[in-house]
Amino acid sequence: MRQCNKGEVCPVGMRFFLSQSRPFAYLAVFWVALCNTAGRLEAVSAPTKTVLINWQALKKWHVDESRIPSNATVVDRSPSLWDEHPRLIIATVAVVLLQSLLIVGLLVQRSRMKRAEASQRESEERLNLATTSAGAGLWAIDQTKTQIWLTDRG
């Protein structure tokens, strides 16, 4: 252990210890008591409290983020995916939403198509029943293809 001479601040580095944190302050008080030179210490202004918090330790011990003081500085915090790539996330969500809307539109169109086909089949069955019971025949001409359609009785 180093001896303290007259006029010398004991212990060396006291300002550093006092400015860092409470455990170092307790260590400094113990050191002063051990050296027995409290009368020869320089007056040190009250240090500003800077609280450093290790993010990895918070995660390890499952400490809630809301318990961090507002004046604290968090160190070793890896940026979140949102912090690193906000544009990519927004673009991905927009594309997924657009695809979802298109899929919903296709499903609605398919259901309408099925209803229209069912309605057409019903109409053809009624027309066929009417022509059969009346003993009449039907015919149609397609002028674009120059084709003629006839029923059995036509």
N, C-alpha and C positions, 0 to 999 in steps of 0.2 A: 504494500500500500504506500502511496506517495505521501510524503510529509508536506504540510502547508507552511510556507514561509510568511513572514510578516509583510503585509501589503499585497499579497497575492490572493486572487480569488480562488476559493476552494469549494467545491472540486472543479476541475477543468471541464468545460462543456456544460455548465449548469444551465445556461440559457437554452441550449438545444433540448435538454431533458424537460425543462419547464414548458417549452413551446409545443411539445409533441402530444402528450396525453397524461391522464391522471396516474397510471402506474409509474411512469417515469418521474412524476412529481413526488410520489411517495418514496421512490428510490432516492431522489435528491435530498429529501428531508432526512432520510436515514443516513445518507452520506454526510450531511452537514452535522448531524448529531454525532456521528462517528469521528469526524475530524475535530469537532468542538471549536469551530471557528465561525460561528454564526454572526458575530459582530463584525467580521471583515468582509462579508458578502456585499456585492453591489446590489443596489435596488433594481429590480426588474419590473417593468410594467406588466400589468395583467395580460396574459396571452389571449389572443382571440381564439375562440373555440372552433377548430376545424375538425369535423367528424368525418373520418374516412371509413367507408363500409365496403367490405369485400363481398361482391355479388355471389361469388362461388360459395362462400361460407353461408350466406343467407339461403341459397338453394339447398345446401347440404343439410342445414338444420331446420328446413321448412318454415322459415320466418316469413310472415306475410309482408308484402311490399308496403302496405299501408302503415306499418309500424316504423318505417324509416322517417327520421326527422326531416323537415323541409330544408334545413340548412346543411344537410349531410351531402358529402360527395361520394358517389358510388364508383368504385374502381373494379376492374376486371369484369365488366359487364359486356358480354358479347351482344352485338346488335341483333334484334329480332329479324325474322324474315320480312316483315312489313317495313322495318327501317331500312333494310338493304335493297328491296325490290318492290317499291309501292306501285310503280307503273305496270310492271309485269303482272302483279296480282290483280290490279284493276282491269287490265286487258283480258286476262284469263276469265275473270268473273263475267265481263261483258260478253265474251264469246260464248260461254256456257249458257248465259241467259238468252242470247240470240238463238242458239241451237234449240233450247227448250221451247221457245216461242214457235220456232219453225216446226218442231215435232208436234206440238199441240195443234197448230194449223193443219198439218197433214192428217192428224187423227180426226179432226172435225170434218175435213173434206172427205175422208174415207167413209165416215158414218153417213154423211149426206148422200154420197154416191150409192151406198147400200140401200138407203131408204128410197132413192129415186129408181134403182133397179127393181126393188120389190114392188113399187107402185106401177112400174111399167109392166112387169109380169102379171100383176093383178088385172090391169087394164086389158092386156092381150088375152088373158083367160076369159074375161067377161065378153070381149068382142067375139072370140072364138065360140063361146057358148051361145051367143046371140045369133051368129050366122048359122051355126049347126041347127039350132032349134027352128029357125025360120026357113031353113033349106036354101039359103042364098049363098052365093059365092062372092068373093072379094078379089080385086086385082089392083095392082099399083105399078106405075111406070117410073123408073128412075131415069131421068133424061140425061143426067151427067154420065152414067155408065151404059146407057141404052139397054137397060134390063127391065124385065117385066116379072112381077111377083103375082102368083095366083094361088087361091085356096083350092082345096080338092074339088069343090063344086063350082069353081069359077070357070 
